[in-house]
Amino acid sequence: MFTPKIPPPDTAPTPGTSLVPPLTGLVHPPACTCDHTPAPVPAAPPARPAVQFTPGSLLAAAAGGTAVVLVVGTVLVSMLLAVAITAASVAVCAVVLRSLLNRPNNR
């Protein structure tokens, strides 16, 4: 039942032959018969001047960066605090369940 079924040597294909016959005589028609001309290359845009910062824009960028850091820090700390409170409550529940299951007669 689990032995492989090997075909007899006279019907097995030889290593040099293929079981799929080659496709011959296929000619694809062209996609279209219209005359294609190359599109004109657009001119390069004019070079932009270098960015220049003023003291006011630097101050605004620093204030914005500080605000982003404070908001992201607050969110991450609150998420950490939520995880810590959840872990503590699960630990308390585990201790209470353990004490109830270990001493069922001492209530």
Secondary structure, 3 states (H helix, E strand, C coil): CCCCCCCCCCCCCCCCCCCCCCCCCCCCCCCCCCCCCCCCCCCCCCCCCCCCCCHHHHHHHHHHHHHHHHHHHHHHHHHHHHHHHHHHHHHHHHHHHHHHHHCCCCC
